[in-house]
Amino acid sequence: MVVIRLARSGAKKRPFYNIVAADSRDRRDGRFIERVGYYNPVASGSENGLNVNIERLNYWTSNGAKMSPTVQRLVKTAAKAAA
């Protein structure tokens, strides 16, 4: 099953997350199918802390991919910011 979830990267105490479509059996930070966006919780001032490609996200969800609860929350936030 394909899952849309966060994959952590970045340095210690400086997290950076890629929003990825991945097989649910793969490791959190391991192999993934496609990068759909990113989330930077420590973005400062003018930096964009959240970027989601809604078109690709809709493609994956229409093909049966499930979003993790955190990704659902972030997508909802991104949709509000875009509107």
DRENNU-217958 format. One record per residue (C-alpha): residue in one letter; residue number from 0; y negated, x, z negated. Coordinates in nm, 2 decimals, decimal comma, always signed. Layout:
BEGIN
  aa    i       Y       X       Z
   A  NUM       Y       X       Z
...
//
This chain:
BEGIN
  aa    i       Y       X       Z
   M    0   +0,00   +0,00   +0,00
   V    1   -0,35   +0,12   +0,08
   V    2   -0,60   +0,14   -0,21
   I    3   -0,97   +0,20   -0,19
   R    4   -1,05   +0,41   -0,50
   L    5   -1,26   +0,70   -0,63
   A    6   -1,15   +1,06   -0,58
   R    7   -1,33   +1,30   -0,82
   S    8   -1,48   +1,63   -0,71
   G    9   -1,77   +1,84   -0,83
   A   10   -1,80   +2,08   -1,11
   K   11   -1,73   +2,05   -1,48
   K   12   -1,98   +1,81   -1,64
   R   13   -2,12   +1,74   -1,29
   P   14   -1,90   +1,46   -1,15
   F   15   -1,91   +1,36   -0,78
   Y   16   -1,69   +1,09   -0,65
   N   17   -1,57   +1,02   -0,29
   I   18   -1,48   +0,66   -0,22
   V   19   -1,16   +0,69   -0,02
   A   20   -0,89   +0,48   +0,14
   A   21   -0,56   +0,63   +0,03
   D   22   -0,19   +0,55   -0,01
   S   23   -0,14   +0,42   -0,36
   R   24   +0,15   +0,67   -0,42
   D   25   -0,07   +0,97   -0,36
   R   26   -0,25   +1,16   -0,64
   R   27   -0,61   +1,06   -0,73
   D   28   -0,77   +1,37   -0,59
   G   29   -0,50   +1,44   -0,33
   R   30   -0,44   +1,32   +0,03
   F   31   -0,64   +1,03   +0,16
   I   32   -0,67   +0,84   +0,49
   E   33   -1,04   +0,80   +0,53
   R   34   -1,36   +0,87   +0,33
   V   35   -1,56   +0,54   +0,31
   G   36   -1,85   +0,66   +0,10
   Y   37   -1,96   +0,85   -0,21
   Y   38   -2,09   +0,79   -0,56
   N   39   -2,30   +1,05   -0,75
   P   40   -2,36   +0,93   -1,11
   V   41   -2,58   +1,22   -1,19
   A   42   -2,82   +1,19   -0,89
   S   43   -3,17   +1,26   -0,98
   G   44   -3,49   +1,08   -0,87
   S   45   -3,51   +1,06   -0,49
   E   46   -3,14   +1,15   -0,43
   N   47   -2,92   +0,86   -0,30
   G   48   -2,66   +0,82   -0,57
   L   49   -2,44   +0,56   -0,38
   N   50   -2,35   +0,54   -0,02
   V   51   -2,09   +0,30   +0,12
   N   52   -2,00   +0,24   +0,48
   I   53   -1,96   -0,14   +0,46
   E   54   -1,82   -0,17   +0,81
   R   55   -1,53   +0,06   +0,74
   L   56   -1,48   -0,10   +0,40
   N   57   -1,45   -0,44   +0,55
   Y   58   -1,20   -0,30   +0,81
   W   59   -0,97   -0,17   +0,54
   T   60   -0,99   -0,48   +0,33
   S   61   -0,91   -0,70   +0,63
   N   62   -0,60   -0,49   +0,69
   G   63   -0,48   -0,55   +0,34
   A   64   -0,63   -0,27   +0,13
   K   65   -0,71   -0,34   -0,23
   M   66   -1,02   -0,21   -0,41
   S   67   -1,01   -0,07   -0,75
   P   68   -1,22   -0,25   -1,01
   T   69   -1,47   +0,03   -1,02
   V   70   -1,51   +0,04   -0,65
   Q   71   -1,56   -0,34   -0,65
   R   72   -1,84   -0,30   -0,90
   L   73   -2,00   -0,02   -0,69
   V   74   -1,98   -0,22   -0,37
   K   75   -2,14   -0,52   -0,53
   T   76   -2,43   -0,29   -0,65
   A   77   -2,46   -0,14   -0,30
   A   78   -2,47   -0,49   -0,14
   K   79   -2,75   -0,59   -0,38
   A   80   -2,95   -0,28   -0,30
   A   81   -2,91   -0,33   +0,08
   A   82   -3,03   -0,69   +0,06
//
